[in-house]
Amino acid sequence: MTRGPEPDRPELASDPLLHPFLRAKTSAESEQHLQRLLEVEAGPVMRRILKRKAQASSPRGNLAANELEDVYSSVREELIRQLLMLRSGEKTKPLANFRAYTGAIAYATWAEHLRRAYPARSKLADRLRYLLEGRTDLRGLVLWSGESGERWCGLERWRGTTPAESSANAQRLYADPAATALDAFGDANFKTMPLPLLVRGLFTWLEQPIPLRQLVDVIAELLEISDRKETLDHAGSVGAAVPVDLADPAPSAIDALKWNEYLHWLWTESERLSLPQRIAFLLHSPVLREFELSGIGSIGRIAKLLEMPPETLAGIWKDIPLGDLEIGARLERERQQVINLRRVARDRLGAAWKEWIK
């Protein structure tokens, strides 16, 4: 009598699309099924996501074809690695939805690519998201998703709306941010303004919502934040002279000090939240990476903060920030309960911040 798969084999709970690959008897057979998974099932998902992210997320929407292909290769390599680990038994957690898992790897790889390729711009985008999501003491600025999935931002009263077309002011701002900002702020020096005042001032002057990617582009140009290097000759024309940084991508010493001080404050206040609030807030936020990059918390220390095994946190590290459904599964709560926990956490952090800055 032929024995069926052992009860603890991962293919029993994995997506049926993976069964032929996981149950293949020979290396040649498994390779054939692996290639089909990559080309037929995963390939279209990876290319669709990366194309959309490249159009929406990269500076000015530009990305060289070879650069996009490099990201695609990275996604493919990671997917192959995970599938081989699943087949060998090294990975014991089943993949219940192969296409969704492929999408998650594509999103995480794209985010990591942006952080490496555009570190200054990525840090600016993170700070703008913190501001727009109400993670500071400033209220009245919001971030939301439009029907097409694009992220929009603006004043609270605009939440959920998307303009049919860009206003004349918006078109001027996109075309020439620096010249337009002179009209928007008059005699005020917008380059020395705190970021919250600069963003609120632009929104008030625009009088309509703006896509988040456009806001990042505009603020980056106004504050001369760039990851590009160009070469200029001594007369100022493009030539073969020594490379010159047109803009230092690193924040000023004062800004860096303030950011580090904020991260230390946030770590301390996060410890005072209840564990469910802490998990709902931190696992949904890229600030965990900032804790690790700044040296405030290693993965082991962050795992202790979240009261989870370090190996568990390491396994999901590249996927952070996590979605509400995955956080809910970890907390054994419904999605709305996770949202409510995070809202309470943000309110408490906001109140604590107001007291601290006094």
C-alpha angles and dihedrals in degrees: 000000000000114000118226124225116297113263092245096052109122095227090070090071098026127100110285087235087072098049098090091051095045094046097043112131099209137039091242091053093047091049090053092051091044092055091050091051091051098044103034106028108022103028098068091045093051095046094046093051096043093047091051093046091048091053094045105034113031119091109279087351092280125136127158115243092237090051091053090047090053090055090047090053091050091053091048093049093050091048091051090049092052093046093050090049089051092050094047093048094244087115109053101176109094123233103235095181114028097186092049090048090051089052092050091053091048093052093046093047092049092051091050090049091054092048091053098039098041107023096159094047092044091053090050091050090051092051092049091051091050089052096045094045092058097250092137132058091265115099132188098060119102143182125208142162122253125218091269091052095254116138116243129189140188143106121342093252090059095055113139096011127112122191117242088227139359115271121238089257092052092049091051091049093051092047099047114005097176097050092043093049089059088062093043097051103026112196094355114108102237092189092067097042120114108257095247092055092046093052095044090048092053092049092049091050094045094050091202139069121273131206111257092235090055091049090052090050093049096046091045091055094044092051093038093240110161141155094199127103121201134182123237130179121226092269091057098251124120109273147128098288127123116301114265127196105232090195131012106238092202119092118246118270090254093050091047091050092049092048092050090048090052092050091052090049092048092050092052093047092046089059088060094057120092113263095253091049091047093051094044091051104038101040088053092052134074087218088095088070089050090054090053097042093048092050093241092119134012118213087261093053092044089050088054090051089053092040094234132122112272091235090056092053091045089053093057098032096104090049095055126148090059126203123251094253093056092045089048091053090054092048094038089235134126119258093254090051089055090051090049092050091051092048091053090047092052092047091052092046090048092052091047091050092054090053093045097052090052 
